[in-house]
C-alpha cells in the first residue's frame, strides 16, 4: 500500500510482459549473458601465466577444447529441454522425487548463488583495482578500492531497478568496444611476434625443456592437468539458458507448444559466445606468454592480473592504455549483470514453488535489492 511498495512491485517479475518487454534479438542478449565470460579477458591471461607459465597457451587450448566439445553441446541440450528458463537444475530435479529432489535443488541453487554473488563482488573489486592502478585515474580514486567497489555494485543494482531493456542495451555498448580494443592490442602483439620469430623459437625450446620426454605429448599431458586452474567464466552458459525467455524467436514458431525459434537462437547465442571467447583466450595467452617477462606477471608485478592491459600501455602508451583500462573497468563492473540476471531468473522459479519464499521474491526490484545487500556484506 505504500509508495515504496508500489514502486518495488511495479517492476514486475521475469516472466511478466511488463517487466521483460518483448523478446530481444539473440545477438544482443549474448552481450548480457556473455559479459561475465568476456570480462575474464581482463584477468584470465594473467592467471594462466601464473598457473601454467610457459605452458599457458597449450593449457588454454585444452580449456577451449573442453568448452567447445563438452560445455557447449551440454548446454545446447539443456536449451532444448528447459526452454522456459529453469536451466540445467530443472533437468537434474527430475532425476529424483519428493524431498530428495527438493534438497538436491536447494544444494544446486546454493552453489549457483555462491558462484553468481562471487562473480558480482569479485568483478566489481577487480574493476576498482584497475581504476586505482591506472596512473591517470589514481589521483582521483587514490587507494579507495573498497569505496569504489561498493559504488560500482550500487550502480549495477540501479541498472536492474530500471529494467532489462536498459541492461541489454548497456551490455552491447560495453562489450563491443572492449572486444575491439582487445583485438587491436592482441593483433599488434601478434604482429610484433611475427617480426621477431626468435621469440617463438625461444618459447618452444623452453617449453619442451620443462616437459617429460621433451616432446609435445608431455606438454599436452601437463596442460590437461593445469587447465582447471584456468576455467573461469563458464557460468555464462548457465545464465544463457536461465534467461531464455528474453530471447526472441522467429514468428513462425509462436503457435507451437515448444518454442523452436527461441531454442535455435539460444543455441546460436551460446555458440557465438564460446567461439568468440575461445579465439580471444588462445590469442591472448599466446601473445602475453611470449611478450611479458615472468617478473612482470609475478605477484605484485605491473602485469599481475592485467596482462593485456599491461601490453596496451607498453605498446600504445598511457593515453591508449587509459582508454583500454576504462573499457576494462566498465566490463568488469558489468560482469555482475550476467550473474544478477541469472539469480533473479532462477530463484523465483524454485523457492516460491517449494513454499520457501515470500510472494515478493517473484518481483524483480525486491530481488535486486536483496542481492545488492548480499553483495555489500560479502564485499565487506
PAMI-150795 format. One record per residue: x, y, z of N, C-alpha, C in turn; residue number from 1. Coordinates in steps of 0.1 Angstrom, whole numbers. Example, Ala and Ser with C-alpha at 12.3 -4.5 7.8 and 13.67 -1.06 7.14 Angstrom:
2
(pt (132; -57; 78); (123; -45; 78); (132; -33; 78); 1)
(pt (128; -22; 71); (137; -11; 71); (129; 0; 79); 2)
//
This chain:
380
(pt (8; -12; 0); (0; 0; 0); (8; 13; 0); 1)
(pt (21; 12; 3); (30; 24; 4); (35; 27; -10); 2)
(pt (41; 39; -11); (47; 44; -24); (59; 35; -27); 3)
(pt (67; 32; -17); (78; 23; -19); (74; 9; -24); 4)
(pt (63; 4; -17); (58; -9; -21); (53; -9; -35); 5)
(pt (46; 1; -39); (41; 2; -53); (52; 3; -63); 6)
(pt (63; 10; -59); (74; 11; -68); (82; -2; -70); 7)
(pt (83; -10; -58); (90; -22; -59); (82; -33; -67); 8)
(pt (69; -33; -66); (61; -42; -73); (58; -38; -88); 9)
(pt (61; -26; -91); (58; -21; -105); (68; -26; -115); 10)
(pt (79; -31; -110); (89; -36; -119); (85; -50; -125); 11)
(pt (75; -56; -118); (71; -69; -123); (81; -80; -121); 12)
(pt (78; -92; -125); (87; -104; -124); (93; -107; -138); 13)
(pt (102; -117; -138); (109; -120; -150); (100; -125; -161); 14)
(pt (89; -132; -157); (80; -138; -167); (69; -129; -171); 15)
(pt (68; -117; -165); (57; -108; -168); (60; -99; -180); 16)
(pt (51; -97; -190); (54; -89; -201); (58; -75; -198); 17)
(pt (52; -69; -187); (55; -55; -184); (69; -54; -179); 18)
(pt (75; -65; -173); (88; -64; -168); (99; -67; -178); 19)
(pt (96; -77; -186); (106; -81; -196); (105; -74; -209); 20)
(pt (92; -70; -213); (90; -65; -226); (90; -76; -236); 21)
(pt (90; -73; -249); (91; -84; -259); (105; -90; -259); 22)
(pt (106; -101; -267); (119; -107; -268); (129; -98; -274); 23)
(pt (142; -102; -272); (153; -94; -277); (161; -102; -287); 24)
(pt (167; -96; -297); (175; -104; -306); (186; -112; -299); 25)
(pt (189; -124; -303); (198; -132; -296); (212; -126; -296); 26)
(pt (216; -119; -307); (229; -113; -308); (231; -101; -298); 27)
(pt (220; -96; -293); (221; -86; -282); (221; -92; -268); 28)
(pt (212; -103; -267); (212; -110; -254); (225; -116; -251); 29)
(pt (233; -120; -261); (246; -127; -259); (255; -117; -252); 30)
(pt (254; -104; -253); (262; -95; -246); (259; -94; -232); 31)
(pt (246; -96; -228); (242; -96; -214); (247; -109; -207); 32)
(pt (244; -121; -214); (247; -133; -208); (262; -136; -208); 33)
(pt (269; -131; -219); (283; -134; -220); (292; -124; -214); 34)
(pt (287; -113; -208); (295; -103; -203); (305; -108; -192); 35)
(pt (300; -117; -184); (308; -124; -174); (319; -132; -181); 36)
(pt (316; -139; -191); (325; -147; -199); (336; -138; -206); 37)
(pt (331; -128; -213); (341; -119; -220); (350; -111; -210); 38)
(pt (344; -108; -199); (352; -99; -189); (364; -107; -184); 39)
(pt (364; -120; -184); (376; -127; -179); (388; -125; -187); 40)
(pt (387; -119; -199); (399; -115; -207); (407; -105; -199); 41)
(pt (401; -97; -190); (408; -87; -182); (418; -94; -172); 42)
(pt (416; -106; -168); (425; -112; -159); (429; -127; -162); 43)
(pt (421; -133; -171); (424; -147; -174); (438; -149; -179); 44)
(pt (443; -141; -189); (457; -144; -193); (467; -143; -182); 45)
(pt (465; -133; -173); (475; -132; -162); (474; -144; -153); 46)
(pt (462; -149; -150); (460; -162; -142); (466; -174; -149); 47)
(pt (465; -174; -162); (471; -185; -170); (486; -185; -169); 48)
(pt (492; -173; -169); (506; -172; -168); (511; -176; -155); 49)
(pt (504; -173; -144); (508; -177; -131); (506; -192; -129); 50)
(pt (495; -197; -134); (492; -211; -132); (500; -221; -140); 51)
(pt (503; -217; -153); (509; -226; -162); (523; -221; -168); 52)
(pt (526; -208; -166); (538; -203; -171); (540; -204; -186); 53)
(pt (551; -210; -191); (553; -212; -205); (542; -221; -211); 54)
(pt (535; -229; -203); (525; -238; -209); (511; -231; -210); 55)
(pt (510; -218; -207); (498; -212; -207); (490; -213; -221); 56)
(pt (497; -212; -232); (490; -213; -245); (484; -227; -247); 57)
(pt (492; -238; -244); (487; -251; -246); (476; -255; -235); 58)
(pt (477; -250; -223); (467; -252; -213); (454; -245; -217); 59)
(pt (455; -233; -223); (444; -226; -228); (437; -233; -239); 60)
(pt (445; -240; -248); (439; -248; -259); (431; -259; -253); 61)
(pt (436; -266; -243); (428; -276; -236); (415; -271; -231); 62)
(pt (416; -259; -224); (404; -252; -219); (393; -249; -230); 63)
(pt (398; -244; -241); (389; -241; -252); (383; -253; -258); 64)
(pt (391; -264; -259); (386; -276; -264); (375; -282; -255); 65)
(pt (377; -281; -242); (366; -286; -233); (354; -278; -234); 66)
(pt (356; -265; -236); (344; -256; -237); (336; -259; -250); 67)
(pt (343; -260; -261); (336; -262; -274); (331; -276; -275); 68)
(pt (338; -286; -270); (334; -300; -273); (326; -306; -261); 69)
(pt (326; -300; -250); (319; -306; -238); (308; -296; -233); 70)
(pt (312; -284; -229); (302; -275; -223); (292; -270; -233); 71)
(pt (296; -267; -245); (287; -261; -255); (276; -272; -259); 72)
(pt (280; -284; -262); (270; -294; -265); (260; -297; -254); 73)
(pt (266; -297; -242); (257; -300; -230); (246; -289; -229); 74)
(pt (250; -277; -230); (241; -266; -228); (232; -264; -240); 75)
(pt (236; -268; -251); (227; -269; -263); (216; -279; -260); 76)
(pt (219; -290; -254); (208; -299; -250); (199; -294; -239); 77)
(pt (205; -286; -229); (197; -280; -219); (188; -270; -225); 78)
(pt (192; -262; -235); (183; -253; -241); (171; -259; -248); 79)
(pt (173; -271; -253); (162; -279; -259); (152; -284; -249); 80)
(pt (157; -287; -237); (148; -294; -228); (143; -284; -217); 81)
(pt (149; -273; -215); (145; -264; -204); (144; -250; -210); 82)
(pt (135; -248; -220); (134; -236; -227); (126; -225; -220); 83)
(pt (120; -228; -208); (113; -218; -201); (122; -210; -191); 84)
(pt (135; -214; -191); (144; -206; -183); (148; -212; -169); 85)
(pt (145; -225; -167); (148; -231; -154); (162; -237; -154); 86)
(pt (169; -237; -166); (183; -241; -167); (185; -256; -164); 87)
(pt (197; -260; -162); (201; -274; -160); (195; -279; -147); 88)
(pt (193; -271; -137); (188; -275; -124); (175; -282; -126); 89)
(pt (166; -278; -135); (153; -284; -137); (155; -298; -142); 90)
(pt (164; -301; -151); (167; -314; -156); (172; -323; -145); 91)
(pt (180; -318; -136); (185; -326; -125); (175; -329; -115); 92)
(pt (165; -319; -113); (155; -321; -104); (146; -333; -107); 93)
(pt (144; -335; -120); (135; -346; -124); (141; -360; -122); 94)
(pt (154; -361; -118); (160; -374; -116); (156; -380; -103); 95)
(pt (151; -371; -93); (147; -376; -80); (132; -372; -77); 96)
(pt (127; -377; -66); (113; -374; -62); (113; -369; -48); 97)
(pt (102; -361; -45); (99; -357; -32); (110; -348; -26); 98)
(pt (112; -350; -13); (122; -342; -6); (136; -343; -11); 99)
(pt (139; -355; -16); (153; -357; -21); (155; -348; -33); 100)
(pt (145; -346; -41); (146; -337; -52); (147; -323; -48); 101)
(pt (139; -319; -38); (139; -305; -33); (153; -302; -27); 102)
(pt (158; -311; -18); (171; -308; -12); (182; -307; -22); 103)
(pt (181; -316; -32); (191; -316; -43); (191; -302; -50); 104)
(pt (179; -297; -53); (177; -284; -60); (183; -273; -51); 105)
(pt (180; -274; -38); (184; -263; -29); (200; -263; -28); 106)
(pt (206; -275; -28); (220; -275; -28); (226; -269; -41); 107)
(pt (220; -272; -52); (224; -267; -65); (222; -252; -66); 108)
(pt (211; -247; -61); (208; -233; -60); (219; -226; -51); 109)
(pt (223; -233; -40); (233; -227; -32); (246; -225; -39); 110)
(pt (250; -235; -47); (262; -234; -54); (261; -223; -65); 111)
(pt (249; -222; -72); (247; -212; -82); (247; -198; -76); 112)
(pt (241; -196; -65); (240; -183; -58); (254; -179; -54); 113)
(pt (262; -188; -48); (275; -185; -44); (284; -181; -56); 114)
(pt (283; -188; -67); (290; -185; -79); (287; -171; -84); 115)
(pt (274; -168; -85); (269; -156; -91); (273; -144; -81); 116)
(pt (271; -146; -68); (275; -135; -59); (290; -132; -60); 117)
(pt (298; -143; -60); (312; -141; -62); (316; -134; -75); 118)
(pt (309; -137; -85); (311; -130; -98); (308; -115; -97); 119)
(pt (297; -112; -90); (294; -97; -89); (304; -90; -81); 120)
(pt (307; -96; -69); (316; -89; -60); (331; -89; -65); 121)
(pt (336; -100; -69); (349; -101; -74); (352; -93; -86); 122)
(pt (342; -92; -96); (344; -85; -108); (344; -70; -104); 123)
(pt (335; -65; -96); (335; -51; -92); (348; -47; -85); 124)
(pt (353; -56; -76); (366; -54; -69); (377; -53; -79); 125)
(pt (377; -62; -89); (388; -62; -99); (387; -49; -108); 126)
(pt (375; -44; -110); (373; -32; -118); (379; -20; -109); 127)
(pt (376; -20; -96); (382; -10; -88); (397; -10; -87); 128)
(pt (402; -23; -88); (417; -25; -88); (423; -19; -100); 129)
(pt (417; -21; -112); (422; -15; -124); (421; 0; -124); 130)
(pt (411; 6; -117); (410; 20; -116); (421; 26; -108); 131)
(pt (423; 21; -96); (434; 27; -87); (448; 24; -92); 132)
(pt (449; 14; -101); (463; 11; -106); (466; 19; -118); 133)
(pt (456; 26; -124); (459; 34; -136); (466; 48; -132); 134)
(pt (476; 52; -139); (484; 64; -134); (475; 76; -136); 135)
(pt (466; 77; -146); (458; 89; -148); (446; 89; -138); 136)
(pt (441; 77; -134); (429; 77; -126); (433; 77; -111); 137)
(pt (445; 73; -108); (449; 71; -94); (447; 84; -86); 138)
(pt (451; 96; -91); (449; 108; -84); (435; 111; -80); 139)
(pt (425; 106; -87); (411; 108; -84); (406; 98; -74); 140)
(pt (410; 85; -75); (405; 74; -67); (414; 71; -55); 141)
(pt (427; 74; -57); (436; 71; -46); (436; 56; -43); 142)
(pt (436; 52; -31); (435; 38; -27); (422; 34; -22); 143)
(pt (412; 41; -26); (398; 38; -21); (392; 27; -29); 144)
(pt (398; 15; -29); (393; 4; -37); (380; -1; -31); 145)
(pt (379; -2; -18); (366; -7; -12); (354; 3; -15); 146)
(pt (356; 16; -14); (346; 25; -16); (341; 25; -31); 147)
(pt (351; 23; -40); (348; 23; -54); (341; 10; -57); 148)
(pt (345; -1; -51); (338; -14; -53); (323; -13; -49); 149)
(pt (321; -7; -38); (307; -5; -33); (299; 4; -42); 150)
(pt (305; 14; -47); (298; 23; -56); (294; 16; -69); 151)
(pt (303; 8; -74); (300; 1; -87); (289; -9; -85); 152)
(pt (289; -16; -73); (278; -25; -71); (264; -18; -70); 153)
(pt (264; -6; -64); (252; 1; -63); (247; 6; -77); 154)
(pt (256; 10; -85); (252; 14; -99); (247; 3; -107); 155)
(pt (253; -9; -105); (248; -21; -112); (234; -24; -108); 156)
(pt (231; -23; -95); (217; -26; -90); (207; -15; -96); 157)
(pt (212; -3; -97); (203; 8; -102); (199; 4; -117); 158)
(pt (208; -1; -125); (205; -5; -138); (194; -15; -139); 159)
(pt (194; -25; -130); (184; -35; -130); (171; -31; -123); 160)
(pt (172; -20; -114); (160; -14; -110); (152; -8; -121); 161)
(pt (160; -3; -131); (153; 4; -142); (146; -6; -152); 162)
(pt (154; -16; -156); (148; -26; -164); (158; -35; -172); 163)
(pt (153; -46; -178); (161; -55; -186); (165; -48; -199); 164)
(pt (156; -41; -205); (160; -35; -218); (172; -26; -217); 165)
(pt (172; -18; -207); (184; -9; -204); (196; -17; -202); 166)
(pt (195; -28; -194); (207; -37; -191); (212; -43; -204); 167)
(pt (203; -47; -213); (208; -54; -225); (215; -43; -234); 168)
(pt (209; -31; -236); (215; -21; -244); (228; -17; -239); 169)
(pt (229; -15; -225); (242; -12; -219); (252; -22; -221); 170)
(pt (248; -35; -220); (258; -46; -223); (264; -45; -237); 171)
(pt (255; -43; -247); (261; -41; -260); (271; -30; -261); 172)
(pt (268; -19; -255); (276; -7; -256); (289; -9; -249); 173)
(pt (290; -19; -239); (302; -21; -232); (310; -32; -238); 174)
(pt (304; -43; -242); (311; -55; -247); (318; -52; -261); 175)
(pt (311; -46; -270); (316; -44; -283); (329; -36; -283); 176)
(pt (330; -24; -277); (343; -17; -276); (354; -25; -269); 177)
(pt (350; -32; -258); (360; -40; -251); (367; -50; -260); 178)
(pt (358; -58; -267); (364; -68; -276); (372; -62; -287); 179)
(pt (368; -50; -293); (376; -44; -303); (389; -39; -298); 180)
(pt (389; -33; -286); (402; -28; -281); (412; -39; -278); 181)
(pt (406; -50; -273); (415; -62; -270); (420; -68; -284); 182)
(pt (412; -67; -294); (416; -72; -307); (428; -64; -312); 183)
(pt (427; -50; -311); (438; -41; -315); (451; -45; -308); 184)
(pt (450; -46; -295); (463; -49; -287); (468; -63; -291); 185)
(pt (460; -73; -292); (465; -86; -294); (470; -88; -308); 186)
(pt (463; -82; -318); (469; -83; -332); (482; -75; -333); 187)
(pt (483; -64; -326); (496; -57; -326); (507; -65; -320); 188)
(pt (503; -72; -309); (513; -81; -302); (517; -93; -311); 189)
(pt (507; -98; -318); (510; -109; -327); (519; -105; -339); 190)
(pt (516; -93; -344); (525; -87; -355); (539; -86; -350); 191)
(pt (541; -81; -338); (554; -80; -332); (561; -93; -331); 192)
(pt (554; -104; -328); (559; -117; -327); (563; -122; -341); 193)
(pt (555; -119; -351); (558; -123; -364); (571; -117; -369); 194)
(pt (573; -104; -365); (585; -97; -369); (597; -102; -362); 195)
(pt (595; -109; -350); (607; -114; -342); (604; -129; -340); 196)
(pt (606; -137; -350); (604; -151; -349); (612; -158; -339); 197)
(pt (623; -152; -335); (631; -158; -324); (624; -160; -311); 198)
(pt (613; -151; -309); (605; -153; -297); (598; -166; -296); 199)
(pt (593; -171; -308); (586; -184; -309); (596; -195; -306); 200)
(pt (608; -194; -313); (618; -204; -311); (622; -206; -296); 201)
(pt (625; -194; -290); (629; -195; -276); (618; -201; -267); 202)
(pt (605; -197; -270); (594; -202; -262); (593; -217; -264); 203)
(pt (594; -222; -276); (592; -236; -279); (603; -244; -272); 204)
(pt (615; -240; -273); (626; -248; -267); (625; -248; -252); 205)
(pt (621; -236; -246); (620; -235; -232); (608; -244; -227); 206)
(pt (597; -244; -234); (586; -252; -230); (588; -267; -231); 207)
(pt (595; -271; -242); (598; -286; -243); (608; -290; -233); 208)
(pt (617; -281; -228); (627; -285; -219); (621; -288; -205); 209)
(pt (609; -282; -202); (602; -285; -190); (592; -296; -191); 210)
(pt (590; -302; -202); (580; -313; -204); (587; -327; -203); 211)
(pt (580; -337; -198); (585; -350; -198); (589; -355; -212); 212)
(pt (600; -361; -213); (605; -367; -225); (607; -357; -236); 213)
(pt (607; -344; -233); (610; -334; -242); (601; -335; -255); 214)
(pt (588; -338; -254); (580; -338; -266); (567; -332; -264); 215)
(pt (559; -330; -274); (546; -323; -273); (536; -331; -266); 216)
(pt (537; -345; -266); (528; -353; -258); (529; -349; -243); 217)
(pt (541; -348; -238); (543; -344; -224); (537; -330; -222); 218)
(pt (539; -321; -231); (534; -308; -230); (519; -308; -228); 219)
(pt (512; -315; -236); (497; -315; -235); (492; -323; -223); 220)
(pt (500; -333; -219); (496; -340; -207); (496; -331; -194); 221)
(pt (507; -323; -193); (508; -314; -182); (497; -303; -184); 222)
(pt (495; -299; -196); (484; -288; -198); (471; -293; -194); 223)
(pt (468; -306; -197); (455; -312; -193); (453; -312; -177); 224)
(pt (465; -313; -170); (464; -313; -156); (462; -298; -151); 225)
(pt (468; -289; -158); (468; -275; -153); (455; -267; -157); 226)
(pt (448; -272; -168); (438; -264; -173); (426; -260; -164); 227)
(pt (423; -269; -154); (412; -265; -145); (414; -252; -138); 228)
(pt (427; -249; -135); (430; -236; -129); (427; -224; -137); 229)
(pt (425; -226; -150); (422; -216; -160); (407; -215; -163); 230)
(pt (399; -224; -158); (385; -225; -162); (376; -214; -155); 231)
(pt (375; -203; -161); (367; -192; -155); (357; -187; -164); 232)
(pt (345; -182; -159); (335; -176; -167); (325; -186; -173); 233)
(pt (326; -199; -170); (317; -208; -177); (303; -207; -171); 234)
(pt (301; -200; -160); (287; -198; -155); (279; -190; -165); 235)
(pt (285; -183; -175); (278; -176; -185); (269; -186; -193); 236)
(pt (273; -199; -194); (264; -208; -201); (251; -210; -194); 237)
(pt (252; -212; -180); (241; -214; -172); (232; -202; -172); 238)
(pt (238; -190; -172); (230; -178; -173); (223; -177; -187); 239)
(pt (229; -182; -197); (223; -181; -211); (211; -189; -211); 240)
(pt (210; -201; -205); (198; -209; -206); (188; -204; -195); 241)
(pt (193; -198; -185); (184; -193; -175); (175; -181; -179); 242)
(pt (180; -173; -188); (173; -161; -193); (168; -163; -207); 243)
(pt (165; -176; -211); (160; -179; -224); (147; -172; -227); 244)
(pt (138; -169; -217); (126; -161; -221); (128; -148; -226); 245)
(pt (141; -142; -225); (144; -129; -231); (147; -130; -245); 246)
(pt (150; -142; -250); (155; -144; -264); (143; -145; -273); 247)
(pt (144; -137; -284); (134; -136; -294); (134; -148; -304); 248)
(pt (123; -154; -306); (122; -165; -316); (116; -160; -329); 249)
(pt (117; -169; -339); (111; -165; -352); (95; -165; -351); 250)
(pt (89; -157; -360); (74; -156; -359); (67; -169; -362); 251)
(pt (73; -177; -371); (66; -189; -375); (65; -199; -363); 252)
(pt (72; -197; -353); (72; -207; -342); (63; -202; -330); 253)
(pt (57; -191; -331); (49; -186; -320); (37; -194; -316); 254)
(pt (32; -202; -326); (20; -210; -323); (23; -224; -319); 255)
(pt (36; -228; -317); (40; -241; -313); (41; -242; -297); 256)
(pt (38; -254; -292); (40; -256; -278); (54; -255; -274); 257)
(pt (63; -260; -282); (78; -259; -280); (83; -247; -288); 258)
(pt (89; -237; -282); (94; -225; -290); (107; -228; -297); 259)
(pt (106; -235; -309); (118; -239; -316); (126; -227; -320); 260)
(pt (120; -216; -323); (128; -204; -327); (137; -199; -316); 261)
(pt (131; -199; -304); (138; -194; -292); (150; -204; -289); 262)
(pt (147; -217; -290); (157; -227; -288); (169; -226; -298); 263)
(pt (165; -224; -310); (175; -223; -321); (184; -210; -318); 264)
(pt (178; -199; -315); (185; -187; -313); (193; -187; -300); 265)
(pt (189; -194; -290); (197; -196; -278); (209; -204; -281); 266)
(pt (208; -214; -289); (220; -222; -293); (229; -213; -301); 267)
(pt (224; -205; -310); (233; -196; -317); (241; -187; -307); 268)
(pt (233; -182; -297); (239; -173; -287); (250; -180; -279); 269)
(pt (248; -192; -275); (258; -199; -267); (270; -202; -276); 270)
(pt (268; -206; -289); (279; -209; -298); (287; -197; -301); 271)
(pt (281; -186; -303); (288; -174; -306); (297; -170; -295); 272)
(pt (291; -170; -282); (299; -166; -271); (311; -175; -269); 273)
(pt (309; -189; -271); (320; -198; -269); (331; -196; -280); 274)
(pt (327; -194; -293); (337; -192; -303); (345; -179; -302); 275)
(pt (338; -168; -298); (345; -156; -296); (355; -157; -285); 276)
(pt (350; -163; -274); (359; -164; -262); (370; -173; -265); 277)
(pt (368; -184; -272); (379; -193; -275); (390; -187; -283); 278)
(pt (386; -179; -293); (395; -172; -301); (404; -162; -293); 279)
(pt (397; -154; -285); (404; -144; -277); (413; -151; -266); 280)
(pt (409; -162; -260); (417; -168; -250); (430; -174; -256); 281)
(pt (428; -181; -267); (440; -187; -273); (450; -176; -278); 282)
(pt (445; -165; -284); (453; -155; -289); (460; -147; -278); 283)
(pt (452; -144; -267); (458; -136; -256); (468; -144; -248); 284)
(pt (466; -157; -246); (476; -165; -239); (489; -166; -246); 285)
(pt (488; -168; -260); (500; -169; -268); (508; -156; -268); 286)
(pt (501; -145; -270); (508; -132; -271); (514; -128; -257); 287)
(pt (506; -129; -247); (511; -125; -234); (523; -134; -229); 288)
(pt (522; -147; -232); (533; -156; -228); (546; -152; -235); 289)
(pt (545; -148; -247); (558; -146; -255); (563; -131; -252); 290)
(pt (554; -122; -249); (558; -108; -248); (560; -103; -233); 291)
(pt (555; -109; -223); (556; -104; -210); (566; -112; -202); 292)
(pt (576; -106; -196); (586; -114; -188); (580; -119; -175); 293)
(pt (585; -130; -170); (579; -136; -158); (579; -126; -146); 294)
(pt (589; -117; -145); (589; -108; -133); (578; -98; -134); 295)
(pt (572; -95; -146); (561; -86; -147); (548; -92; -143); 296)
(pt (546; -105; -146); (533; -110; -142); (533; -118; -129); 297)
(pt (544; -117; -122); (545; -123; -109); (537; -115; -99); 298)
(pt (534; -121; -87); (526; -114; -77); (532; -100; -75); 299)
(pt (523; -90; -75); (526; -76; -72); (534; -70; -84); 300)
(pt (535; -77; -95); (542; -72; -107); (532; -62; -115); 301)
(pt (537; -54; -124); (529; -45; -131); (519; -52; -140); 302)
(pt (521; -64; -144); (512; -72; -153); (503; -82; -145); 303)
(pt (505; -82; -132); (497; -92; -124); (482; -89; -125); 304)
(pt (475; -99; -130); (460; -98; -131); (456; -89; -142); 305)
(pt (465; -83; -150); (461; -74; -160); (471; -74; -172); 306)
(pt (473; -86; -177); (483; -89; -187); (481; -81; -200); 307)
(pt (469; -82; -205); (466; -75; -218); (466; -60; -216); 308)
(pt (461; -55; -205); (462; -40; -202); (477; -36; -201); 309)
(pt (485; -44; -195); (500; -41; -194); (505; -39; -209); 310)
(pt (502; -48; -218); (507; -47; -231); (501; -35; -238); 311)
(pt (489; -31; -235); (483; -19; -241); (491; -7; -237); 312)
(pt (495; -6; -225); (503; 5; -220); (517; 5; -227); 313)
(pt (523; -7; -227); (536; -8; -232); (537; -5; -247); 314)
(pt (527; -10; -255); (528; -8; -270); (522; 5; -275); 315)
(pt (512; 10; -268); (505; 22; -273); (506; 34; -265); 316)
(pt (512; 33; -253); (513; 45; -244); (502; 46; -234); 317)
(pt (503; 55; -225); (494; 57; -214); (480; 62; -218); 318)
(pt (479; 70; -229); (466; 75; -233); (457; 64; -238); 319)
(pt (463; 56; -248); (455; 44; -252); (453; 34; -241); 320)
(pt (464; 33; -233); (463; 24; -221); (452; 28; -212); 321)
(pt (450; 40; -210); (439; 45; -201); (425; 42; -207); 322)
(pt (424; 45; -220); (412; 41; -227); (409; 26; -225); 323)
(pt (419; 18; -227); (418; 4; -225); (413; 0; -211); 324)
(pt (420; 7; -201); (416; 5; -187); (402; 9; -184); 325)
(pt (397; 20; -190); (383; 24; -188); (374; 14; -193); 326)
(pt (377; 9; -205); (368; -2; -211); (368; -14; -202); 327)
(pt (380; -18; -197); (381; -29; -188); (373; -28; -175); 328)
(pt (374; -16; -170); (367; -13; -157); (352; -14; -160); 329)
(pt (347; -9; -171); (333; -10; -174); (328; -24; -175); 330)
(pt (336; -33; -183); (331; -46; -185); (332; -55; -172); 331)
(pt (343; -52; -164); (344; -59; -151); (332; -55; -142); 332)
(pt (329; -42; -142); (318; -38; -134); (305; -44; -138); 333)
(pt (303; -45; -152); (290; -50; -157); (290; -65; -158); 334)
(pt (302; -72; -155); (302; -86; -155); (291; -92; -145); 335)
(pt (289; -84; -134); (279; -88; -125); (265; -88; -130); 336)
(pt (263; -81; -142); (249; -81; -148); (245; -95; -152); 337)
(pt (255; -103; -157); (251; -117; -161); (247; -125; -149); 338)
(pt (254; -123; -138); (251; -130; -126); (238; -125; -120); 339)
(pt (236; -112; -120); (223; -107; -115); (211; -112; -123); 340)
(pt (212; -112; -136); (202; -117; -144); (199; -132; -142); 341)
(pt (210; -140; -139); (208; -154; -136); (201; -156; -123); 342)
(pt (204; -149; -113); (198; -151; -100); (184; -147; -100); 343)
(pt (181; -135; -105); (167; -131; -105); (158; -139; -115); 344)
(pt (165; -147; -122); (157; -157; -131); (155; -170; -124); 345)
(pt (165; -175; -117); (165; -188; -111); (157; -189; -98); 346)
(pt (160; -180; -89); (154; -180; -75); (138; -180; -76); 347)
(pt (132; -171; -83); (117; -171; -83); (111; -183; -90); 348)
(pt (119; -191; -97); (113; -203; -104); (113; -215; -95); 349)
(pt (120; -214; -83); (121; -226; -75); (116; -224; -61); 350)
(pt (121; -214; -53); (118; -212; -39); (103; -210; -37); 351)
(pt (96; -201; -44); (82; -200; -42); (74; -213; -44); 352)
(pt (78; -221; -54); (72; -233; -57); (74; -243; -46); 353)
(pt (85; -242; -39); (87; -251; -27); (81; -246; -14); 354)
(pt (74; -234; -15); (68; -228; -3); (79; -223; 6); 355)
(pt (91; -218; 1); (102; -214; 9); (106; -200; 7); 356)
(pt (96; -191; 2); (99; -177; -1); (86; -169; -1); 357)
(pt (87; -157; 3); (75; -148; 3); (72; -145; -12); 358)
(pt (60; -139; -13); (55; -136; -27); (63; -126; -34); 359)
(pt (70; -117; -26); (77; -106; -33); (90; -111; -40); 360)
(pt (94; -124; -38); (105; -129; -45); (103; -130; -60); 361)
(pt (90; -131; -64); (87; -131; -78); (88; -118; -85); 362)
(pt (91; -107; -78); (93; -94; -84); (107; -90; -85); 363)
(pt (111; -84; -96); (124; -81; -99); (131; -71; -90); 364)
(pt (125; -60; -87); (131; -50; -79); (134; -54; -65); 365)
(pt (125; -61; -57); (129; -65; -44); (141; -75; -44); 366)
(pt (141; -84; -55); (152; -93; -56); (165; -86; -58); 367)
(pt (165; -76; -66); (177; -68; -69); (182; -62; -56); 368)
(pt (173; -57; -48); (177; -50; -35); (183; -60; -26); 369)
(pt (177; -72; -25); (182; -83; -16); (196; -87; -21); 370)
(pt (198; -89; -34); (211; -93; -39); (222; -82; -37); 371)
(pt (217; -69; -38); (227; -58; -35); (231; -59; -21); 372)
(pt (222; -61; -12); (226; -62; 2); (236; -74; 5); 373)
(pt (233; -85; -2); (242; -97; -1); (256; -93; -6); 374)
(pt (257; -86; -18); (269; -82; -23); (277; -73; -14); 375)
(pt (270; -64; -8); (277; -55; 1); (283; -62; 13); 376)
(pt (275; -72; 19); (280; -79; 30); (292; -88; 27); 377)
(pt (292; -94; 15); (303; -102; 10); (315; -94; 8); 378)
(pt (313; -82; 2); (324; -73; -1); (331; -68; 12); 379)
(pt (323; -65; 22); (328; -60; 35); (336; -72; 42); 380)
//
